[in-house]
């Protein structure tokens, strides 16, 4: 595996984690949204990651090169869990019994997801720095 392949693998992970952070931020921002364009409360979203083969443009690949995979966000899906119900008869979106349907967003779970995405992103940045340093050292060997 060459330096560019390593950077491509790391870059795919960074991109996927950035999407994960954005989706989680959207979940947190809409945790109290009771009305959406689709009708009803906001539904929590999750990114679905999928492993993908990286293309080698050099025209030849070893078995190891063929086994190297990156990651892509395949899709972002809505959580089909039921909404949270709270009793608030004065709320404009309350039903006939006085209950309001709130999004199925668990703040603690979303904060854990955000921390995991941030730490994964930081690990990817550290790996990218290490690959860059190794490439610079390899180039300095020829001096």
Secondary structure, DSSP 8 states (H G I E B T S, - for coil): --HHHHHHHHHHHHHHHHHHHHHHHHHHHTTT----TTSSS---EEEEEEEEE---TTS---HHHHH-EEEEEEEEEE-----EEEE-TTSTT--TTSEEEE----HHHHHHHHHHHHHHHHHHHHHHHHHHHHHHHHHHTT-
